[in-house]
Amino acid sequence: MDWIFASPIKLGRVPISYTGYQRILRNAAAAAGIGKVGTHSMRHTYRSWLDAVGTAITVQQNLIRHSDIQNTLSIYGDVMTDEMRQAGSKVVGLAINSRVIPRSTTH
């Protein structure tokens, strides 16, 4: 069996320890300048990607090993669609390209 995160100490025969994986992930996130990232972040990202490619919710539930589909829908339910990403990018572009951010006329 090939391990995704193989232990360099055990010459790849077993997976790396959880604490070893956490240390590698923490160092990689710091080097990338993205702040704190944990293994749970990977589950949310994986769920978002599954949803983005049209994977049925029951398949998503099984792939992330939830016994209750409500966990998949509620806890992991916030997915970033292309439309959301594009809208957010447009707003950021407005803020970056304008010298003064317009104030709302409604209070």
Backbone as ProteinMPNN parsed JSONL, in Angstrom:
{"seq_chain_A": "MDWIFASPIKLGRVPISYTGYQRILRNAAAAAGIGKVGTHSMRHTYRSWLDAVGTAITVQQNLIRHSDIQNTLSIYGDVMTDEMRQAGSKVVGLAINSRVIPRSTTH", "coords_chain_A": {"N_chain_A": [[0.849, -1.178, 0.0], [0.509, 2.223, -0.781], [1.2, 5.179, 0.933], [-0.292, 8.355, 1.366], [0.782, 10.298, 3.024], [3.528, 9.31, 3.909], [5.644, 7.834, 6.389], [8.816, 9.104, 6.871], [10.666, 8.107, 8.614], [10.024, 5.44, 9.022], [10.534, 4.468, 6.556], [8.451, 4.702, 4.7], [6.729, 2.566, 5.154], [4.635, 2.778, 6.905], [2.016, 5.15, 7.708], [2.756, 8.651, 8.252], [2.995, 10.03, 11.542], [0.225, 11.552, 13.297], [0.893, 13.92, 14.665], [3.279, 14.532, 13.409], [2.376, 14.989, 10.82], [0.729, 17.215, 11.322], [2.673, 19.099, 12.082], [4.161, 19.368, 9.691], [2.131, 20.357, 8.004], [1.475, 22.761, 9.34], [3.924, 24.161, 9.12], [4.123, 24.365, 6.321], [1.853, 25.926, 5.73], [2.527, 28.283, 7.071], [4.817, 29.006, 5.626], [3.637, 29.521, 3.193], [2.2, 31.703, 3.843], [-0.486, 31.706, 4.665], [-1.653, 31.503, 7.118], [-3.208, 29.84, 9.946], [-3.87, 26.454, 9.386], [-5.644, 23.475, 9.458], [-6.183, 19.893, 9.648], [-8.886, 19.579, 9.462], [-9.69, 21.615, 7.821], [-9.07, 20.607, 5.362], [-11.074, 18.727, 4.956], [-13.344, 20.349, 4.625], [-12.628, 21.714, 2.287], [-12.397, 19.555, 0.509], [-15.055, 18.653, 0.469], [-16.261, 20.917, -0.701], [-15.051, 20.872, -3.228], [-15.993, 18.407, -4.191], [-18.708, 19.007, -4.363], [-18.597, 21.051, -6.252], [-17.987, 19.698, -8.593], [-20.271, 18.378, -9.073], [-20.977, 16.105, -7.562], [-23.079, 13.699, -6.128], [-24.928, 14.244, -3.111], [-25.174, 12.106, -1.314], [-23.033, 10.518, -2.037], [-20.955, 12.251, -1.414], [-21.315, 12.314, 1.365], [-20.581, 9.669, 2.026], [-17.911, 9.623, 1.135], [-16.636, 11.473, 2.824], [-17.057, 10.229, 5.117], [-19.317, 10.496, 6.891], [-21.74, 9.577, 9.245], [-24.243, 10.605, 9.47], [-26.216, 12.315, 7.259], [-27.012, 14.9, 7.692], [-24.891, 16.179, 8.952], [-23.118, 16.455, 6.827], [-24.57, 18.193, 5.208], [-25.125, 20.422, 6.88], [-22.871, 21.212, 8.552], [-20.801, 21.082, 6.72], [-21.851, 22.477, 4.682], [-21.439, 24.994, 3.519], [-20.482, 25.96, 0.591], [-18.287, 27.177, -1.943], [-19.344, 28.584, -4.739], [-18.773, 28.982, -8.302], [-20.067, 31.289, -9.142], [-20.284, 32.738, -6.76], [-17.585, 33.128, -6.188], [-16.781, 34.659, -8.394], [-18.394, 36.945, -8.054], [-17.431, 37.89, -5.585], [-14.778, 38.475, -6.322], [-15.19, 40.565, -8.117], [-16.184, 42.58, -6.418], [-13.978, 42.945, -4.726], [-12.199, 43.874, -6.662], [-13.412, 46.341, -7.294], [-13.041, 47.676, -4.856], [-10.257, 47.778, -4.676], [-9.545, 49.201, -6.964], [-10.759, 51.673, -6.689], [-10.391, 54.929, -5.322], [-11.777, 55.899, -3.191], [-13.952, 54.157, -1.209], [-17.278, 53.683, -1.982], [-19.907, 54.96, 0.038], [-22.705, 53.528, 1.634], [-26.022, 54.434, 0.789], [-28.185, 53.821, 2.237], [-29.163, 53.437, 5.589]], "CA_chain_A": [[0.0, 0.0, 0.0], [1.218, 3.498, -0.801], [0.609, 6.163, 1.835], [-0.217, 9.736, 0.895], [1.74, 10.94, 3.922], [4.32, 8.192, 4.424], [6.634, 8.154, 7.408], [10.194, 8.995, 6.399], [11.422, 7.337, 9.611], [9.715, 4.021, 8.807], [10.786, 4.212, 5.136], [7.207, 4.647, 3.951], [5.944, 1.362, 5.424], [3.457, 3.182, 7.677], [1.778, 6.589, 7.517], [3.388, 9.56, 9.202], [2.162, 10.235, 12.732], [-0.645, 12.721, 13.22], [1.627, 15.108, 15.098], [4.235, 14.837, 12.341], [1.603, 15.589, 9.731], [0.331, 18.551, 11.771], [3.859, 19.953, 12.033], [4.444, 19.639, 8.277], [1.056, 21.214, 7.507], [1.636, 24.082, 9.974], [5.088, 24.806, 8.507], [3.801, 24.685, 4.927], [0.91, 27.047, 5.747], [3.284, 29.475, 7.46], [5.685, 29.368, 4.498], [2.779, 30.053, 2.134], [1.597, 32.938, 4.334], [-1.948, 31.605, 4.722], [-2.125, 31.409, 8.491], [-3.438, 28.523, 10.536], [-4.623, 25.474, 8.612], [-5.653, 22.174, 10.107], [-6.686, 18.794, 8.831], [-10.32, 19.771, 9.263], [-9.82, 22.496, 6.658], [-9.014, 19.748, 4.183], [-12.395, 18.109, 4.779], [-14.232, 21.368, 4.064], [-12.212, 21.933, 0.904], [-12.751, 18.356, -0.239], [-16.514, 18.703, 0.29], [-16.539, 21.975, -1.665], [-14.64, 20.409, -4.558], [-16.941, 17.373, -4.596], [-19.934, 19.689, -4.751], [-18.335, 21.828, -7.471], [-17.983, 18.814, -9.761], [-21.596, 17.781, -9.212], [-21.08, 14.816, -6.883], [-24.311, 13.547, -5.352], [-24.701, 14.492, -1.688], [-24.974, 10.831, -0.617], [-21.659, 10.093, -2.332], [-20.116, 13.128, -0.588], [-21.446, 11.827, 2.735], [-19.779, 8.454, 2.171], [-16.493, 9.914, 0.94], [-16.065, 12.121, 4.007], [-17.345, 9.296, 6.204], [-20.309, 10.961, 7.858], [-22.823, 8.627, 9.464], [-25.49, 11.359, 9.349], [-26.146, 13.233, 6.12], [-27.219, 16.264, 8.176], [-23.555, 16.757, 9.176], [-22.589, 16.829, 5.518], [-25.329, 19.338, 4.701], [-25.107, 21.616, 7.728], [-21.521, 21.607, 8.965], [-19.961, 21.221, 5.528], [-22.757, 22.958, 3.651], [-21.044, 26.257, 2.908], [-19.57, 25.734, -0.524], [-18.012, 28.364, -2.738], [-19.653, 28.338, -6.144], [-18.081, 29.876, -9.231], [-20.772, 32.569, -9.133], [-19.893, 33.441, -5.531], [-16.179, 33.512, -6.333], [-16.721, 35.75, -9.36], [-18.985, 38.136, -7.434], [-16.475, 38.378, -4.592], [-13.639, 39.06, -7.03], [-15.614, 41.86, -8.681], [-16.266, 43.542, -5.317], [-12.599, 43.238, -4.338], [-11.655, 44.717, -7.729], [-13.933, 47.694, -7.099], [-12.404, 48.272, -3.683], [-8.843, 48.022, -4.969], [-9.398, 50.172, -8.047], [-11.321, 52.991, -6.375], [-9.654, 55.65, -4.28], [-12.681, 56.009, -2.055], [-15.007, 53.136, -1.26], [-18.569, 54.371, -1.851], [-20.682, 54.711, 1.248], [-24.074, 53.139, 1.388], [-26.991, 55.515, 0.978], [-29.179, 53.369, 3.208], [-28.574, 53.248, 6.926]], "C_chain_A": [[0.894, 1.24, 0.0], [0.469, 4.484, 0.091], [0.737, 7.549, 1.226], [0.809, 10.498, 1.713], [2.539, 9.835, 4.616], [5.354, 8.677, 5.43], [8.045, 8.02, 6.841], [11.052, 8.158, 7.349], [11.242, 5.833, 9.388], [9.817, 3.646, 7.324], [9.515, 3.987, 4.327], [6.343, 3.437, 4.211], [4.672, 1.655, 6.216], [3.224, 4.675, 7.421], [2.516, 7.408, 8.569], [2.449, 9.751, 10.393], [1.323, 11.501, 12.562], [0.102, 13.989, 13.609], [2.674, 15.507, 14.061], [3.552, 15.508, 11.164], [1.199, 17.019, 10.095], [1.497, 19.531, 11.681], [4.195, 20.334, 10.586], [3.408, 20.596, 7.701], [1.187, 22.633, 8.053], [2.797, 24.848, 9.333], [4.812, 25.216, 7.062], [2.846, 25.877, 4.846], [1.619, 28.344, 6.102], [4.171, 29.944, 6.308], [4.883, 29.976, 3.353], [2.101, 31.355, 2.542], [0.091, 32.891, 4.436], [-2.488, 31.405, 6.13], [-2.354, 29.981, 8.941], [-4.322, 27.669, 9.627], [-4.531, 24.155, 9.355], [-6.211, 21.113, 9.185], [-8.172, 18.948, 8.546], [-10.587, 20.694, 8.069], [-9.834, 21.683, 5.367], [-10.37, 19.109, 3.906], [-13.37, 19.104, 4.169], [-13.902, 21.623, 2.596], [-12.62, 20.76, 0.03], [-14.245, 18.337, -0.535], [-16.889, 19.75, -0.743], [-16.196, 21.533, -3.082], [-15.578, 19.312, -5.067], [-18.234, 18.0, -5.092], [-19.752, 20.432, -6.069], [-18.343, 20.968, -8.729], [-19.274, 18.014, -9.888], [-21.773, 16.417, -8.561], [-22.346, 14.781, -6.035], [-24.001, 13.655, -3.864], [-24.492, 13.187, -0.917], [-23.574, 10.275, -0.863], [-20.687, 10.931, -1.504], [-20.125, 12.638, 0.857], [-20.559, 10.606, 2.96], [-18.29, 8.735, 2.039], [-15.864, 10.618, 2.144], [-16.469, 11.405, 5.297], [-18.233, 9.855, 7.3], [-21.382, 9.898, 8.013], [-24.182, 9.296, 9.263], [-25.355, 12.388, 8.233], [-26.354, 14.683, 6.545], [-25.885, 16.944, 8.493], [-22.972, 17.256, 7.863], [-23.266, 18.104, 5.019], [-25.168, 20.586, 5.556], [-23.698, 22.077, 8.063], [-20.643, 21.885, 7.76], [-20.756, 21.817, 4.369], [-22.354, 24.241, 2.957], [-20.009, 25.999, 1.824], [-19.423, 27.025, -1.314], [-18.284, 28.03, -4.2], [-18.852, 29.299, -7.013], [-18.731, 31.259, -9.232], [-20.39, 33.389, -7.911], [-18.467, 33.958, -5.647], [-16.05, 34.704, -7.287], [-17.277, 37.043, -8.774], [-18.036, 38.737, -6.407], [-15.279, 39.052, -5.239], [-13.979, 40.432, -7.611], [-15.665, 42.938, -7.594], [-14.863, 43.923, -4.846], [-11.948, 44.139, -5.373], [-12.132, 46.152, -7.62], [-13.224, 48.396, -5.948], [-10.949, 48.628, -3.967], [-8.666, 49.147, -5.975], [-9.983, 51.547, -7.748], [-10.527, 53.633, -5.251], [-10.493, 55.78, -3.019], [-13.755, 54.948, -2.224], [-16.332, 53.848, -1.039], [-19.296, 53.989, -0.573], [-22.105, 54.371, 0.855], [-25.001, 54.32, 1.625], [-28.091, 55.109, 1.929], [-28.507, 53.11, 4.536], [-29.388, 52.316, 7.744]], "O_chain_A": [[1.906, 1.29, 0.698], [-0.754, 4.604, 0.007], [1.766, 7.878, 0.635], [1.613, 11.253, 1.166], [2.261, 9.475, 5.76], [5.868, 9.791, 5.327], [8.43, 6.944, 6.383], [12.049, 7.568, 6.932], [12.182, 5.054, 9.543], [9.261, 2.637, 6.891], [9.495, 3.188, 3.391], [5.311, 3.277, 3.558], [3.733, 0.86, 6.195], [4.128, 5.379, 6.971], [2.853, 6.906, 9.641], [1.232, 9.641, 10.246], [1.667, 12.396, 11.79], [-0.042, 15.02, 12.952], [2.926, 16.695, 13.86], [4.07, 16.463, 10.585], [1.312, 17.927, 9.271], [1.319, 20.669, 11.247], [4.481, 21.497, 10.3], [3.758, 21.54, 6.993], [1.027, 23.601, 7.309], [2.674, 26.036, 9.037], [5.222, 26.294, 6.631], [3.012, 26.745, 3.989], [1.348, 29.387, 5.507], [4.265, 31.143, 6.043], [5.38, 30.839, 2.629], [1.502, 32.036, 1.711], [-0.563, 33.926, 4.307], [-3.682, 31.159, 6.299], [-1.778, 29.038, 8.399], [-5.376, 28.107, 9.166], [-3.461, 23.768, 9.824], [-6.657, 21.406, 8.076], [-8.661, 18.5, 7.508], [-11.604, 20.555, 7.39], [-10.522, 22.03, 4.407], [-10.767, 18.967, 2.75], [-14.146, 18.741, 3.284], [-14.802, 21.733, 1.763], [-13.134, 20.954, -1.072], [-14.656, 18.039, -1.656], [-17.754, 19.499, -1.582], [-16.951, 21.786, -4.021], [-15.919, 19.292, -6.249], [-18.789, 17.584, -6.108], [-20.653, 20.441, -6.907], [-18.67, 21.454, -9.811], [-19.37, 17.093, -10.699], [-22.642, 15.65, -8.974], [-22.643, 15.731, -5.311], [-22.945, 13.216, -3.408], [-23.713, 13.157, 0.036], [-22.998, 9.632, 0.014], [-19.716, 10.406, -0.958], [-19.078, 12.555, 1.498], [-19.863, 10.521, 3.972], [-17.486, 8.142, 2.759], [-14.695, 10.391, 2.453], [-16.255, 11.901, 6.403], [-17.941, 9.709, 8.487], [-21.882, 9.372, 7.019], [-25.159, 8.629, 8.923], [-24.465, 13.238, 8.273], [-25.924, 15.6, 5.845], [-25.758, 18.156, 8.323], [-22.403, 18.346, 7.798], [-22.608, 18.988, 4.471], [-25.083, 21.693, 5.023], [-23.377, 23.249, 7.865], [-19.834, 22.812, 7.773], [-20.372, 21.673, 3.209], [-22.887, 24.548, 1.89], [-18.821, 25.84, 2.102], [-20.329, 27.857, -1.344], [-17.532, 27.278, -4.821], [-18.32, 30.298, -6.529], [-18.042, 32.275, -9.312], [-20.193, 34.6, -8.01], [-18.173, 35.087, -5.255], [-15.3, 35.643, -7.018], [-16.703, 38.114, -8.971], [-17.855, 39.954, -6.362], [-14.815, 40.087, -4.76], [-13.153, 41.344, -7.597], [-15.241, 44.072, -7.819], [-14.591, 45.097, -4.596], [-11.225, 45.069, -5.016], [-11.355, 47.083, -7.829], [-12.853, 49.565, -6.054], [-10.471, 49.676, -3.534], [-7.744, 49.954, -5.855], [-9.725, 52.496, -8.489], [-10.053, 52.953, -4.341], [-9.963, 55.772, -1.908], [-14.391, 54.861, -3.274], [-16.508, 54.538, -0.034], [-19.292, 52.828, -0.164], [-22.631, 54.873, -0.139], [-24.795, 55.109, 2.547], [-28.857, 55.957, 2.387], [-27.383, 52.609, 4.578], [-29.044, 52.041, 8.894]]}, "name": "protein", "num_of_chains": 1, "seq": "MDWIFASPIKLGRVPISYTGYQRILRNAAAAAGIGKVGTHSMRHTYRSWLDAVGTAITVQQNLIRHSDIQNTLSIYGDVMTDEMRQAGSKVVGLAINSRVIPRSTTH"}
